[in-house]
Every structure is written in structure tokens, then in C-alpha cells.
Amino acid sequence: MLFNSIDFAVFLPIVFILYWFVFKTLRSQNVLLIVASYVFYAWWDWRFLGLIVASTLIDYCIGLAIDKEERKTSKKLLLTLSVSLNLGILGFFKYYNFFIDNFNEAFMLFGRVLDLNYLNIILPVGISFYTFQTMSYSIDIYREKIKPTTNLIAFASFVCFFPQLVAGPIERASSFLPQVQKRRIFDYSKATDGLKQILWGLFKKMVIADNCAVFVNDIFENYGTYSGSTLVFGAFLFTIQIYCDFSGYSDIAIGVSRLFGFNLKKNFAFPYFSRNIAEFWRRWHISLTTWFKDYFYIPIGGSRGSKWIQLRNTFAIFLVIGLWHGAHWKFVVYGFINALHFVPYIIRGKNTKYTTLIANNRYLPNAKEFFGMFHTFLFLVFARIFFRADSLTIAIDYLNTIFSSSLFTLPRFPNMSEALVLLILIASFFIVEWFGRDKEHALEQLFSKSKRLYRVAFYYAIVVLIFYFNGEEQQFIYFQF
């Protein structure tokens, strides 16, 4: 079920009414959330509900066993079992054919043909997200950061909570389970703020991302027929599309959660206003980057030790993040390119330089800040060609066409007038985001000091734009990861 679908527009009010007006006890509300979440997920493919149930039971039982076990070696064995089972399930569905393909090719280099069979495997939506969520629960119990819950209903609610089930944010048990286990009281101000965040998320997805997708899909699918300048335009629009698509999903997920009395972690902190690549990754997909930082980067050494150790660990985490996105070498290269861009900052000790808000207490950035933002964004435009292209070969061909004489021509493609309108919408979108960059989301305090009439008119204008520019219903990009 998509957030931007009629199905969800019917589903959400029904669950909301039942949650607040029918199921008024804590236990019944949690049971309703589990049932609603399973219905939400089964709308895509009911056959994969078993995987969510399995992940839930595995880490619920192992978490209790780790806590009861006194011997360190036994605790470690139980944790190894949890990690192995979770990564085994994830690896089978997401990487089986990738490894078979590379295994076959490796033997061909030595003149032997294995021809191992591929499997027609469907990647379950959201498996990377809820697998990481349950796995971190067992790890945190082993590290004695949290105590396991004996309430299976509460734990199942944590695992399958429908707003963030299929594309995050990736929640931690330490922050989410306490919310599940205490009584929720309807908060009007929290609900209205949630609705504003939902509205902004729908605008990002349906007005900006989906309309960018029309041009992006055409340009990337027919890149051989377009000039280098047009290909740059396509890469630029994809950079906008992927941000608005994924952060739009996160906004909707967080906003819907607030309707039910929950607070999810912020997943995007206006990353395109970053002054270097290190700041960008602190602001992009925060729940994933912090997950890898806590459970992979720090355990292998983090930023401790020599510059060489820091560089090694930086390349390691980015290669893993790249591979997390998909079983393709193009994602590995995408991770490598990002890590490579980190090198000068690590060598100069500047990778943690920018931790404060850009242009703090100022309307506009200074020249240095603007150049930093421009440089970072330009790097992302070219790096994400590897992310969007169907293969590594196509990405290289795409770049070769860009860096040709045709780069110095004007971009030309069908529907130039529609592209101009889209650029105006994108510019307007960034203006709103800029003035809300110090808030949890762009609309949180926008026009808060203005007359109510102006605020309402602005919200209605967004609604009109959503309906007017709403085209073909498109799946969220990160569903495939």
C-alpha cells in the first residue's frame, strides 16, 4: 500500500478512528497497530508476512535468552545466532543471485564453467529496514544498553509499525519500545503538526519527485539519443527526485506516527544545504547512517587510530552502505566514490567541521557557504549517475557522453515548457525548505506568526498543487532497497 494512493487515504482514517475512539486500552491499541500493520504490508504481497513474523519471534526469543544467560561466551553465541539468521534471510532474498553471478564469472577467469542456477527471487519490500531494526535490538541487549521486553505484543508493534515498516526511519528499541509500552493520549497540537508534515511529504513526492521522474526515466532510458547537457539535466533532476521521494516518504511516516501519538527519529535534516560531503552524510538518511556508525563503523575502529585506519574504516563503511542499497556493482562504486570524496577532509581533519546550522541567524549564506553547498551538490549530481543507471557500463557511457562536445549545447528534449514549470516548482520548494531549515520539517513554523488566513491559504495552495500536478501513481524509490 502506497502513502500516495487512494487505498491509503481510506485505510488511514479507518485505523485512526478505531485507534482513538474504539480501542482505548493500551493493549488493544497495540494489537490494532499489529493487525493494521500486517494488513498494510499484505496489501503488497501477503506471502511475505511470514518473514516479518519470523524476524519478530527470532529476536524476541534470542533477546530474552541473552539477558538470562550469565556466561559471556553463551551470550556471544546467541548474538551470533541472531545476526546470522537475520543476515542470512536478508542475504538470500537480496544478494543470492548477485553472488551466484560473480561466483560463476570468477571461475570463468580460470577457464572453468560452473553455471550455477539462478533463482527467481522477489525482494520483499522493506526487508532491509525491519531486519536491521530487529537485529539492533539483540545487539543492544548483548551490549547491556537495554533490557529485553517480555511483552510480545509491544515488541511486535515495534517491529511492524506500519508508517515506517517498509522504508524507515530505522527505529531503535531504546527509543520506540518505551512509547509502545506507555499509554498514549491524543495531542491536538502534535496531530496538527503531523498533518502539516504529511502534507509537505505528499508535496515532495507527488509534485516534485513524481514529475521529475517523467524526465529522468526518459533521459536515462534513452541516454544515447541525448546531448551531454541534457544528460546533466537528467542527473540533476534525479538528484532532486531521490531526495524528495525518500524524504517525502519519511515526512509522511513521521507525520502519520504523530497522529497515533508516536515520535519517530528525524531521517533527513535538509541535506542539500550541506557545506561538504561529511556534513551531507550526517544529514542524509540519518537512521541508516547512524545505524552503520553504531553497529559497524565504531566496532571496526571508527575514527580512532592513525589517518590510515580512519581512511580504511571510511572506505569500509561506504562500501557496505553502497552494497546495502542493492546487489549491483554500481552501488559499490557509488559507495567508493563517496568514500573517495571524504579523503581530503579526513587527511586535513575537517570531516567533523560543520556541525552547526548553515547561515545561522542569517537569511542568506555567505560566499564560502554557498560555494561549499554548490560543490557538494554538484558532486552528488555526478555520483548519483551510478546510483540511477541500470548498470555500471551504462553509467560510464552516460558520463562519457556528458564529457563530450555536446556538453556545451542547450539541453533539448520533449516538453520543454513542462520542464520550465517543474524548475519553478523546484526553486519554490527549496525556498520553503531554506526558511524551515532550523526546524524538524519545513512547514513546522512557516507563517506561524502570520494571520490564520494566510496559513490556511498556503496549505490549500499546496493541496491544489498536489491534485493539479498529480500524475501516474509511482512507487517510492526506496521500496526496492
N, C-alpha and C positions, 0 to 999 in steps of 0.2 A: 504494500500500500504506500503510495507516494504522498508526501505532505502537500503537494500541489495538485491533488486530484479531487474530484467530486466525492469519491469514496471516503477520503479522509475528512472532507468537510461535513459529511454525515456522521462518520464514526466518532469524531472528537466531541461534539455536543452531547451525544448519547452517553459516552463514558463520563463526561464532566457532570451531567445531571445525576446519573446513578451514583457517582463517587461522593458528591456533596449532599444529595437530598434523599438517597435511599440507603446506601451502605455507610452508616455513620460511625460504626466502631472501627478501631484501628485494624483489627484482624480482617474484618470484612472488606475494608478498603484495600488492604494489601492483596487479598485474594482476588478482588476485582481487577487490580492492576496486572496480576499474573494472567488472568483469563483474557483481559483486553490486549495484553502484550502478545500472547500466543495467537490470538485472532489476527492482530496486526501483522505478525510475521507470517502466519499461514496464508494470508491473502496473496503472498508471493508464491509460496510453494510449501504446502503443509507437510510434505515428506521430510523436510529438514528440521522440523520441531524436535525430533529425537536427538539431534546434535546439541541443541540448547539444553534440553533436559539432562543429557549425559554430562555436559560440561558443568552444569549446576550440581549434580549429585557427586561427581568426582571430587570437586574441590571442597564441597561442603563436608564430605566424609573425611577427606585427607586433612582438611583444616582441623577438625576435631581430633583426629589421630595424632597430628603433630603436637598439638597442645598437651595431650595426655601423656605422650611419650617423654620419658626423662632422659634417655640416653641420646647424646648428640649425634652419634652415628645413625641411629634409627630415625631421628628427625630428618637427617640429611637424605636418607634413603626414601623416606616418604615424600620429601620435597622433589627429589629426582623423579619419582614416580609421577607426581602431578605435572611437572614440567614436560616430561617425556610423553605423557598421554595427550596433553594439550597441544604440544608442538607436533606430535605425531598425527593427530587429527587435522590440524591446520596444514601441515606439510603434505599430507596425502591429497587433500582437496585442492590445494593451491599450487603445489610445486611438483607433483608426481610426474606429469608429462614433461616439464621443464628439465628435470634431472634425467629422465629416460632419454630425451633428445640429446642432451650433452654427453651422456654416457655412451650412446651409440656413436656420436661424432668422435669422441675421444679414441675409441677402439679403431675407427676408420683411419685415423692418423697412423696407426701401426699396421695397416693393411688387413685388418680383421673386421668382419661384418657380423654384429650381434643381432641387429634388427629386433630389439626388444619391443614388445607390443605397447602401443599407447592405449589409454582408457578414455572413454567418452565421459569425462567428469564435469559435472556442473558445479561451479563455485558457489557455495551457499552465501547469500547476502549477509554481510555483517560478521562473518566468522572471525575475521582478524580482530574485530573490536571486542566482541564478548569473550573470545578466548584469552586475550590479553587481560581483560578485566578479572576473570576468574583466576587466572594464573597469578596475578599480582596479589590476590587475597591470600593464597597459600604461602607465597614468598614473604609477605608481611607478617604472617603468623610465625613462620620459621625465624624471622629476624626479631621476633618479640615486639613488634611495633603495634600490633593489635591483638586482641583476644578473639577467638572464633565465636560466632554466634551459634546457639543451639536451636534457633528459630529458623526452620527450613523455609517457611513462607516468606520471612523477611529476606533471607538470602536469595531465594528465587526471584523476589521483586527487584533486588539489586542487580541480578544478572540480566533479567529480561525486560527491564523498564522500557516501555515502547518508544518514548520520544528519542532516546539515544541508542536504541538497540542495534540498528543496522549501520550507523555511520558516526557514532560517538556523540559528544565527547566521551573519551575513555575515563570512566569514573574509578575512584579508589574506594575500597570498602571503608577506610577510615573516615571518609567524609560523607559517604552516601548511606551506609548502614544505620548510623545514628538517626538520620532523617526518616528512614523507613520504620524504625522501632519506636518513634515517639508520635504522639497524637498530633495531627495537623489541623489547624484552624484556618478557615478561609480568610484571606487577607485581601481586601479590595484593592489596595494600592499595589500589592505585589501582582495581582491578577491583571490590572490595567497596564502595568509596566510590561508584563508578559505579552499582552496583546499587541503592544507597540513593537516589541521585538519580533513577534511573529509577522507583523505587517511589513517590517523592514526586511526580514528574511525572505518573504514572498516576493517583495520588490526586487531584491538582488537576484533571486532565482529566475523568476518569470519574465521580468522586464529586461534585466541586463544579461544574465548568463544564457538564457534560452535564445535570446535574439543574437547574441554573439555566436552561439553555436551554429546558426544558419550559415554564417560566413565562414567560420572556422572549418566546419565539416566540408564545405565546398572547396575551400582553398587547399586543405591538407589532402583531400581525396584526389584533387586534380592539380597537384603542385607542379607537374611537368608542363602544364599549359600556361602558367602564370609567370610574370616577371619577378625579379628579386625583390623589388619594392612591395609588390603585392604579397609576397610570402612574408615579409617583415610585418606587414599589416595583419596578416593571419596569425602570426605568432604573438603579436601584441594583443589581439582580441582574445586569443586563447588564455593569455596571462590574466586578462580581466575575467574571462569566463570561469576559470577554475577557482579563482578567489570568490567570486560572487556565488558560484554554485555551492561550494563547500562551506563557506562562512554563512551563506544563506541557510543551508541545512542546519548548521549549529545554532544560528539565531532562532530558528523555528523550534528546534529541540529544546533549547533553554527556555524560550518563551512558553511553550506548552507545559514544560515541567513546573514553571512558576504558577500556572493555572491550578496545578494539583498540590501546591504547597512545597515544592522541592526547589533547591538551588543546585544547579549543575555548574561545573567549573567553566570559566571563560576559555574558549577554544581559539579565538582569534583576537589579537589586540592591534588592529589596524596595521597589518604587517607591511603594506606598501608605503608607509610613512617611515620606513627604517633607513638609517644612515649608513649601514654596512650590512654585509651578509650575516654576520653573527647576530646583530640585533634582529634581523628579519626572522631567523630561526627561533629566536626567543619569543617572537610574536605570532608565528605561523603554526597552526595545528598543535597548540600548546600541550594538549593532553597526551598526544603521541610523543612529542619530543621530550617532555619531562618523564614519560614512561621509560623511554630508551635511556635517558640520562640516569635514572634511579636504578634500573634493573639490568643495564648493560654497560654503559659508559663508565660509571663510577666503580662497579665491581672489577673492570679490567684495568683500573688505574686512574681513570679520569684525567684531570689536569695536573695530577701530582707527578713529580719527577722532572726529567730533563725536557727540553723542547722536542727532542726526537720522540720521546714517549708520548708527549701531548699530540704530536702530529700523527703518530701511529694510531692512537686511540680515536682521533678525529676522523681519520680515513675509515677506521673500522666501523664506527657508529653510522657514518653516512652511507657506507656500502650496505650495511644491514637495513637502514631506513629505505634506501633505494630498492632493495630486494623485497622489502615488506610491501611495497606498492604493487608488485606483480612479478610473475615468473618470466621475465624477459630481460635480456642483457641491456636493453635500452634504459631500464630503470637503474641497473647497476652503474651504467655510465653517467646517468643523471646524478646519482649519489656521489660518484667520483668527482664530477665537475664541481659540485658544491663544496666538497672537501678541499679540492684544489684551490678554490677561491678563498678558503679560510687560511691558507698557509701564510700569506704575508701578515695577517693580523695576529696569528699565534707567534710568529717569529718576533714581531715588534711588541708583543704583549698588549695588543689593542683589541683582542676578541671580547673583552668584557667592558669596553669603554663606554658604550651608550646604554645606560640603564634608566635614564630619566626621560620624560616626555619631550618629544621634539617641539621646538618653538614654544617652550613653556611660558605661559602668560603673555604670549605674542600672537598676533593674527597671522603673521607670515613667517616662514623660515628665513634664516639669513643665507647668504650665498654659499657658505660651506655646507650647511644642512641641505640646501636644495641640490647641490652637486652630489652629495652623498646619496640622497634619495634617487636622483636620476641615474647615477652609476649602478646602484643596487637593482633598480627596476630594469634597466637595460640588460644587465647580466641575466636576470630571471627570464626575460623575453627570449633570449637565445638558448638558455639552458633548458627551458621547457619545451623546446622543439623536440628534444629527445623524449620527453615525457608524453607528448601528444602523438608523435609519428607512430605508425603501425609497426615499424621495425627500426633497428639500428641502421640498416642500409638506407632506408628511406630518409631518416633523419640526416644522414651525411649528404645524401643527394639534395635534400631541401636546403642545407647550408651552402652547398656548392653553388646552387642557383642564386642564393642571396648574394654571395660574394662574387658576382659577375657584373658585367657592364650594365645589365638590366636593373641593377640596384638604383641607378641614378635616373630612372624614369618614373613617371607618376603612376601610382597604383591604379589598375583598371580591372574591373570585374562587374558582373551584372548588379543591378540595384544600387547604383552609386548614391541615389537620393536617400534610400533607406539606411545606407551606411552613415551618411551625414547625420541623420536623425539619431542614430544609435550613438554616435560620438558625442552629440549634445547631451544625451541621457547619461552617458558615462561621465562626462565632465560635471554634470549636476550631481550625480551620485557621489563623486569624490569631494565635492564642495561640502555636502552634508556630512560625509564621513570625517572630513578635516575638522569641522567645527564641533564634532562629537567625539574627537579622538581621546579625550581625557575621561570618557565615561565608559560604562560597561557595554553599551551599544549606542549607535549613532543617534537614535531618537529619544534616549533616556531623558534628557533635559532640553531638547530642542524646542524653542518657543515657550519654555516653561514660564518665562516672565512676561510673555505677550498675552493679549486678550484671548479668552477661550475661543472666540470666533475664528481667530487666525489659526490656532492649533487644529481645530476641527476641520477648517478649510484645507489645511495642509494634509491631514490624514485622508480626507476624501479625495484629494488630488492624487495621492498615491494609489488609492483603491481604483480610481478611474484609469490610471496608467496601467495597473495590473490587468484590468479587464480589456483595455484597448490593445495593449501590446502582447497579450497572451496568445501564443501560437499553439503549435502542436505540443502536447504534454511530453516532457522529456525526463528520463530518469536522472537522478543525481549521479554525478561522475564517480564519487567515492563509493557507490554501491558495489562497484567491481573490485574493490580492494578489501 
